[in-house]
Each structure stands twice: as C-alpha cells, then as structure tokens.
Amino acid sequence: MSFKISIDGKTIDVVEGTTVLEAARKLNIDIPTLCHHPKLTPFGGCRLCIVDIKGIPRPVTSCTTPVSEGMEVTTSNPEIERLRKTILELILSDHPYECMTCERAGDCTLQELAYFYGIKDNRLTGERRLYSKRDGNPFIERELEKCIMCGKCVRVCDQVQGVSAIDFGYRGFDTKICTPFERNLDCEFCGQCVAVCPSGALTGKAWQQKGREIGVREVETTCSYCGCGCNLTLHVKGNEVIRIDSKEDTINEGWLCVKGRFSYSFINSPDRLTKPLIRIAPKESSEFGLRPMGVRSSEYNSAVGSQHSALFREASWDEALDYIAEKLKAIKEKHGPDAIAGLSSARCTNEENYLFQKFIRAAAGTNNIDHCARL
C-alpha cells in the first residue's frame, strides 16, 4: 500500500511504514538529526527532527512518525526553528566547549548544528556531568562528558554487531552509556560505535593529536586483512595514515571490523617491503656482499644498514615473476608436478584464490593446493 503525502508543498507517493523523515529525504528536504541512523531503529531521543503535521496540535518527531494518506507536513517555520535551537541549547548546556582540542572538530554533527543555529554562548546553565574515570580499553577513547545520549552506539552494538557490550545505565540526570558494572570496555572493538557517534564522545585512541581535517586527504582503497573486500577510506596527513573509516555507500555499508578500522600501524612502518626480493645464491655473494666469514652478523647488518641485504637483493616485478616461472618449470621437468604445492591466503579475494588454485591445477598440474584458513 502506498500513501500520497505533502511535505513543504511537495507531493510524494511513499509506501506504508515509511517515516516522515525518510519521505522528506526522498525529496531532498533536510531535517536536522542527531540520534537517527538509516540502518538503526528509530529512537526519537534528540527531538531535533520535530515537524508540524496538519491536524496534530503539537510538533512531532519525524523519525518516529509513520506517514498516512493525505498527510500535510511542514518541516520548517520560525516556531519549529526556535524550538530546535532551544533543544540544541539544552543538549549543549551539559556538553564541554572543547572544540579547540576535540579530535572530532570539523567532523562533528553536533558542532555543525551549533554553527548552523549560531550558538556561541549558551544562555542555559546548570549542573554538569563530570567523570574522572577514563576507560582503560586499548582502542576506543570514551569521553562521557561529551556524550549526548543519542543512543546510536547502543543500538549499533546491539542491532548490527549483536554484541550488546554497552547500554544505558542509571536514571534521570545520572543516566550514562556504560558497560556492565562500569568495567573497562571489553568487546570486539569493531568501532561501529565510533563510526556512528555524532559528537566527540567516541574516538580512536590511536588518532589522538595526529590530525583532524586541515591538511588531511582521503584515499579510497580495499582492506587487505581478509577476502571480504571491505572498502576503506584512509585519512592521510603528509605520508602517514592517521585514521581509517568507511563510507556508507560501499559494499560493507560503512561497517568495519577491529582490524580494518584500527590495525593500520603497519602501513607506516619503515620495515615494509616495497619491492620484490630475490634470495642471493652463494655464488653471488661476492657481487652482492654476503657477510664475510669471521664477521658477526650484528656487526655486518649494522654496517650494511639492513638485515635483508645480506640474504636478498631487490628486483623488479618482471624479473621476480620470470624467476618464479623459471624455477617452477625446472622443478616440474625434473621432479614432476606433484613436487609443487600451493598455499593460498585468506587475505586474498575469492577471485584471486580461484585464479591461484586454477594456476596450480591447470598450469602446474597438481592438486597440492591448500588454504591458510585451515591452520
């Protein structure tokens, strides 16, 4: 069943069960939100998405209100904007003004809305929530003073990850997002909660003081940790990756695991191989400077500046591939195809693993093929 409704004078047909907020976004009408996420159940906690509906005497939250036939919606007028600004002031009245040093400055929905509504000095004052204890987990920085109780972290942990590592605790003014018995966060550390947080309450500990928006460029790539092929957005400053996230319009819909989101320090390691290496045969030792007898390896490696230089030499990809083909062909001719075996990787894509097993079976001529996931 579909309904015909009017939003700000524009008519649209939407299916039953669609919310007013979803219908408005289909018409490219912007309604501010803090607690809403398209992949999570409606919450209606921040109240910023209020709209007027003809026949209803008070504003209603558009994210929780389903459409009905003939509905006439007004998303913005002076009274609604006044109420939204007041709601935002109430949220900010218990929020630290630390944008100068906050990790999320420039990428914070709360900050952007405060800018849009011109909130410089809050006229609302009162008791503030202060927390002296800091969470000792290794990956996620949790600053509860900056939490606005939108509940997005709780819902994504429950509805997307199915972990339920955090929830609302206590009541009234003392309400906060916490772990069971307020212990240190101990979960999968996927960071989905960090991805959906609209303020600076949740950030990555590895991101601290590495850079925010200025001078940071985005590089789109594919995660190399497994064969799922998740899309990553690398945030690069200079020549260093300072943090990783993923966009919602990707194959993984913006969700990542702990390795994809937080395990990126290896990218910046000076020990990474950047060219193929070919092992040096004994007869090549004089040409490439293998360690002379009587000289300690530590002294030799220190002298040549690299642990690998005593055993390998750099080569081009063409040389390395020709070398491999030559050696495999020689082994096959001398010992037969079953003298060759292939071990594939879970970090490759399904397509790459298919090509590898095809190469081993069809080109090498053996069924000696296995996969590292069996280990």
N, C-alpha and C positions, 0 to 999 in steps of 0.2 A: 504494500500500500504506500502511496506517495501523497504528500501534502503540498499545497501551494501556500506559501507564506510571503510576507513583505517585510524587508529589512531596510530601513532608511530609504523607503520609497522604491526599492528594487525588488522585483518579484523573482522567486526561485522555487522550483519543484525539488523537494527532498524526500527521501524515504522515511518511513516510520522508524522512530528510535533515534533519529539524528537530533543532536542538541542544537540550541540556538547558536552557540559559539561555533560549532562545526559548520552550520549553514552560513554564518557570517563570513567565515574564512573562505568558503567556496566562492563568495562574491568579492573576495579580496578586501573585506572590511576589517580593519584592525581593531581588536578589543584587547586591552592590556590584561595580562595574567601573570601570576607568579607560581601558583600551585598546579596549573594544568600541564599535562603532557599528553600528546595524542595517543600514546601507546599504553597509558595507565588509566585506571578507572577514575571517573570524575570525583573531585574532592570538595570543591567549593569552600576551601578554607581561607583563602586570601581575600575574597569578596571584591577584588578589583574588576572582575568581569561583569559587574552589575549592568543591567539594561532595563529600559522601560518596555512593558508589554501592555498594549491597549486592553483595558478591562481588568487589569490587576492593579490594585491601589498602591503598591509599593514596588521598588526595584527588586529584581530577582537576579540570581547568579546565572549567567548564560551557559556556563559549562555544565550545570546540573539540570537545566530545564529542557525537556524534550519539546520538539515542535508539535503543533497541532494545526489542523486545517484552518486557513484564514487568519492565522496569527499575524499581528502587525507589531513590529519591533522597532524601537528607537535605541540605537547604540550610543548616541552622544547628544547631549544638550547641556546647557550651563549647570543645571542641578546635578546631573549624573557626574559631570567632571568635578564639581565641587565635592561631591561625596567620595569620588575616587581619590582626590587629593587628601581629604581628611583621613581616609583609610590608610593611605600611604604614610601619612604623618604619624598615625598610631603605630604602624609597623616600625618606622624609623625611631620612634621615641624610646625603644628598647634595643637599639642597634648601635654599635660603635661607629663613630665617624672616623674611620681609619683608611679611607680610600688612598691616602698618600702612600701607604706602605702595604696595602692589601694585595695579595697575589692575584686576585681576580679583577682588579681595577682595569677598566676598558673592555672586560668580557663578563660583565655582571648585569643581569637583568634588573636587579633592584637599583643599582646605581643609574642605569639608563632611564628608568622610570622617574627617579628623583630628579634627574636632569630635565626630563620632558615636562614635568609638572613644576619645575622651578623651585624646588625645596632646598633652600640654603641653610636657614636656621629654623630648627623645629620649635614651634610655639608650645608643644606639648611636652611636659616634663613629669618625672615621677621616679619611682623605684626602678632600678636597673638590675638585670640578672648578671651576676659575676661568678665565674667559675675559675678556681685556682688550679684545679687538677687538669693536667693535659694527658690525652690518651697516648699510651706508650707503644701502639702498634707500629710496624716498620714502614708502612706505605702511605697512609692517609692522615693528613693533618685535620683534626676536628676542632674547630673553634666555635664552641656552643654559644658564645655571646653574639655571634653573627647569624645564628640560626633564626629563621623567621617562621618556623613551624608550618611550612607548606606541606610537609609530609611526602614529598616526592621521593626522598631517599628511602623512606619506609616502604612505600608502595613498589618501587622498582626492585628492592631487595626481595620482597615477597612475591610479586606478580611476574617478574622477569627471571630472576635468578632462582626463586624458590628456596631461599636460604633463611629469611626472616632473622637476620643477625641483629637487627635494631628495631625499636618500636617506641611509641610514645610512653613515657613514664611519668608518674605523679599526676597532679591535677591542678587546675587553675593557673595562677601565676608561676607555680613551681614546675609546670609541665616542661619536659625536655625530651629530646631524642636520645635514647641511651641503650646500652647493651644490657643483657641480663645481669642483675646485681651490680651494675655500673663497673664491670671489669673492663680491661683493655679490649678493644675491638679485636676479635679473633674469628675471621671468616675466610672467604675465598679471595678477598681483596681484588675483585674484578674491577672495582672503581666505577660501577654503574651509578652509584650514589653521587660520586664526584661529578659525573657527566651531566646529571640532571639538576644538580643544585643551582638555584638561581642567584645565590649570594656567595660570599666568601667563606661560608661556614665549612665547606669541604674542599680541600685542595690536595695535591700530591706533595709529600714531604721532599721528594727529590726535586721539585720545582722551585723550592724556596730561593728567592733572590737571584734567579737565573735569567729573568727577563719576563716582560708582560706582553705588550703589543708593539711598542715602538722598536723598529729595527728587527722585528721578528717576521720571517716569511714562512709561508706554508708550502709543504711539499707533499703531494699525494703519492702513496706507494702501497704495496701489499705486504701484509705481515708474513714473516718468514718462519714463524715458530711451528706451524703445522700446515696441513693441507687444506684447511677450510678456506683460505684465501681472503681473509678479512681485509677490508680497506682501512688504511691508516692515514691520518693527517699528521705529518711531522712538523713541529714548530721549531724552526731553526734560527738561531742567532749567531751571526758570524759563520763559522763552520761547525757548530755544535748543536746537536739535537737537545733541546731543553725540556720538552714535554711532548706527549702524544695523546691525541684523541681521534675520534672518527665521526664523520658526518652522518646524519640520519638517512640521507638518500643513497646509501651504499648497500651492498649485498648483505652486510651484517647489521644494517639498520642503526648504526652508531654504537652498538654494544661491543665490548671487548672483554677479553679475559685478563688476568693479572699480568701475564707475560706480554701480551700485546700492548697493554697500557703503561706498565711500569718498568718492564725489563728491557731497557734500551741503552744502558751504560756501555755495553759492548760496542755500540756504533761509534762512540767517541774514543775508543781505546787506541792508543798508538801501536799496539801489537797486532792489529788486524792485518791480515794478508790482503794486499791489493793487486797482486799479480800471481799467476801460476808459478809453482816452484818445481823444479826437476831435481831429483836426487843425483848427487855427483858420484860418478863411478870412481874407484880407486885410481885408475889410470889418469883421471882428470885432476888429481889432487894438486899437482904442481901448477897447472894452469889456473885453478880457482883457489889455491891457497888453503888446502886442508891443514889441520893442525899438525905441526912437526912433532915427531916423537921426542919425548922428554920435556915437552912444554905442557903445563897444566891447562886443562880445558877452561877453567875460570879465567886464567890469565890470557889465554888465546881469545876467548869470546869477548873479553873486555877490550882487547886490542883491536879486534875487527868490528866491534860495535854491535854485533847481532849474534844471537845464539844460533840462528838458522844458517848464517853464511858459511859455517864450517861443514854443513851437510847438504845444502841445497843451493841452487842458483836460480835466479829469476828467468822466466821465459815468457814469450808471447803466447796468447791463446792458440794461435795456429800451430806454433811449434809444439805446445803441450799436447794438443789433440792428435797431431801427426805422430808424436812419440807414443801415445797410448795405443793408437791403431796399429802401429808397427809392432809393439810388444805383444798385443793380443793376438795378432796374426801369427807371430812367431811361435807363441805358446800353443796355439791351435794346431799348427802344422807339425810341431814336434811331439806334443803330448796328447792331442785330441781335444775336442770341445769341452769334455767333462772336466778338464783341468782348469776350467774357468768357472767362476761363480760370481754372482752379482748380489749385493746387499743394498736395498733401496732405503729411502728415508721418509719418515712420517712428516717431515718438514716440506716435502715436495707436494705439489698439487696432484690430484688424481690423474690429470692428463700427463704430467711428467712421469709419474710412476708407471702409467700404462706404456708410454714410449720406452721406458727403461726395460721393462720386462719383455717388450717386443724385440728390443735390440738384443737382449741376452738370448732369447729363444730363437729368433729368426736369423740374426747376424752371427752371433757366437755359436749358436746351435746346441745349446744346453738348457736343461730345465733347472739348473742350480741357481735358483733365484729365491731370495727371502726378503723379509721386511724388518726394519729395526723395531717396529712396534711389538714384535714377538718377544723382544728382550725385556 
